[in-house]
Amino acid sequence: MLVTLACNLEVNALSVKELKKVINDNIAELVPALTSGLSFYSESARYVEDSLEILDIVQQGDGDYSMSYRYKWGIFNACLDINSEDIINDSVRFRVTARGLIFDIIDNSRPSTADEL
């Protein structure tokens, strides 16, 4: 799944530090896609607001980058006596284009019943 983070800057001239600032300033747009895999832990698993943190951005090639990040998630289920928090570390690749930053994110959304059949 490709997610585009639109930028009004000359993105081709940005350093890694500047890319990190652009992404941090618009991180709210990426959170749903970057944290979509929580449903595989449990339907009750929830992202802890404002916990997503960019750890590192590494240039992989001409205009291609890899971003390492982490975030907190929690799960609460009183019936099963579960109340826990943990941290997930993950990474995602993205490209710098004239349209903005294009993130290549694995689609972790739950399949529908029709998809399972």
BELCOR-V211921 format. One record per backbone hydrogen bond with DSSP energy under -1.0 kcal/mol. CO is the residue of the C=O (numbers start at 1). NH is the residue of the N-H. If there is no record, write none. Layout:
BEGIN
[[CO NH] [CO NH]]
END
This chain:
BEGIN
[[1 105] [3 103] [5 101] [9 11] [10 13] [11 14] [15 19] [16 20] [17 21] [18 22] [19 23] [20 24] [21 25] [24 27] [26 29] [27 30] [27 31] [30 34] [31 35] [35 38] [37 40] [38 41] [38 42] [42 45] [46 74] [48 51] [53 70] [56 68] [58 66] [61 63] [63 96] [64 60] [64 61] [65 94] [66 58] [67 92] [68 55] [68 56] [69 90] [70 53] [71 88] [72 48] [73 86] [74 46] [75 84] [77 82] [82 77] [84 75] [86 73] [88 71] [90 69] [92 67] [93 104] [94 65] [95 102] [100 97] [101 5] [102 95] [103 3] [112 116] [113 117]]
END
